[in-house]
């Protein structure tokens, strides 16, 4: 199968802090098709699997308005201009949870959803310790907790968390720490 050809112009619409990008493509059969996608072209995010010295996973528990559930999440967020994924992971972990990284390793990246223009990077950090100081944004309400690696894997198999692909990227390393 050939990739479709993108046809300009692209329309960008801001809705609150979200960006909707409308892209039009010419399909291989000649027809035109348009899609509304989330995030600007090239937007990057990072998630971090943060492990304490006793190999418990630091979790950012939050209410999520889409499913209307409190869900476990890996700390993470936008990669700021000029930041590497590792730098962003360290910053996001500290801001959201108050935990500081011991050592950190970049694991890889993935596309979270086929209707997003964004890429998600994943890091794993070990030896993370609490500073006790979260730096949350106004709309953030994060309860910090720790769970076992086994519970993280179980949450990945159920509807208790949002970061399934991140855990999959780290699965071999996590199994080696159990």
N, C-alpha and C positions, 0 to 999 in steps of 0.2 A: 504494500500500500504506500502511496506517495503522501507526503505532507500537503495540506491544503495551502493555497497562496493567500496571504493576508492582504486585504484590500483596504486602503486608507480612504477617508479619514477615520481615525479612532475617536470615539467620544468618551470624555472623562467627566463623571458627575460625582460631586461630593454629597454624601448624605451623613450628616453629623461628622464623626471622625472617620467614617468609612469612605472608601473610594470605589466607585463602580466604573468599570471600563467596558465599553461596548466595542467589540471587535467583529469585523465582517470578513468572511473568507470565501474564496471561490473553491468549491469542492472539485474533486477529480472528475465528476460527471458534468461540470460546468455550472451547476447551480450555485447561487449565493446563499450563505447562511450566516446569521448574526448571533452572537452570544454576549450576555452580560456577565462579566467576571468581577470577582472581588480583588481588591488591592491594585495599586499601580504596577505597571510593568517593572520587573526587576526588584520588587519588594522582597526583603530577606528577613527571616525570623530565626530565632535560636531557642532550643530547649536544652535543659541540662539535667541529667540524672546525677543528683548530688548525694554522695554517700558519706555518712558520719564515720568516725574512726572505728565504730563497731559494726559497720556495714549496714546501717539502717538508711532508708531512702528518705530524703527531705521532700515533703509534699506541700504544695500550695493548694489548700482546699478552698474552693470558691463556688458561689452560686453562679450558675450559667443560665442566662435568660432564654436561650434557644430551647433547650430541653426542659427548662424550669426545674433544674435539679442542682443540688450541691454535689460537686464532682471533685475528685482528686486530679491534680494536674502537676506536671513537672514545671518548675520555675522556668520562665522564659519570656520572650517578647521580641519587639522590633530590634534589628541591628541598626544602630545609628550610623550616619555617614562617617567614614573614616575608621570604623571599628572592624576588627576581625570577628568571626563567630566566637572564638575563644574569649576575646575581651568582652563581647556582649554577654556571653554566658556568665562570666564572673560578675559583671555589673548587675544583670537581672537577678541572679541568685541573691546577691547582697540586698538589693532593693526590695524584692518581694518577700524574702524570708529572714533576712538578717544573718544569714550564714555566709561565712568566708571560705573560699576554696583553699584546699591544701595543695593537691596537684590536679591537673585537668588535661584531658585528651580529647581531641576532635575525632568523632566517629564517622561522620558522613552527612549526606543531605538527601532530601526527598521532596516530592511534590505532594502536599497534604490532600489536595482536592483538585480534580481536573477542571474546576471552574474558578480557580484562583490563579493569579499571575505570580504568586509568591513561591519561594523556596524556603524550606525549613532545614536548618542545620542542627546537628545533635552533638553534644559533648557529654562526657562522663567525668565527674569530679570526685576525687577521693579525699578522705581526711578533712571533710568540711566541719567547721565548728561555728557555733552560734556567737554572734556579737550582741544579740538582743535588740538590734535597731533595724526595724523595717523602714523603708522610705517609699511608701505607697503613694500612687497618684490618687486624686480625689475620687475617681470612680472605682477604685480598687478596694476590695474588702477580702483580705486573705487571712485564713487561719492556717498557721504553720504547724505541721505535725510530722512525725516520722513513722514509717511502716517498714516491715521486713521486705527483703527482696522477693521472698515467696509471695507476700501480699501484693506487691507491685505487679508481679507476673499474673496473679489471679485477677487483679483489677483490670489488667489489659485484656483478659479473656471475657470480661463482663462489661456491663454498662456503667462502671464506677469511675472511669477516667476518660480523658480526651486524647492522650498522647500515645496511642497504640504503636504507630510506626516508629516512634523514637525508642520505645522499649525493644522493639524487634531489632533495630540496629545495634542495640547494646546486649542482646540476649546471650551471646556466647561469653562475653566478658562477665555478665551478671552470674551466669551459671558457674563460672570459675571462682566466684567470690562467695558462693553459698556453702 
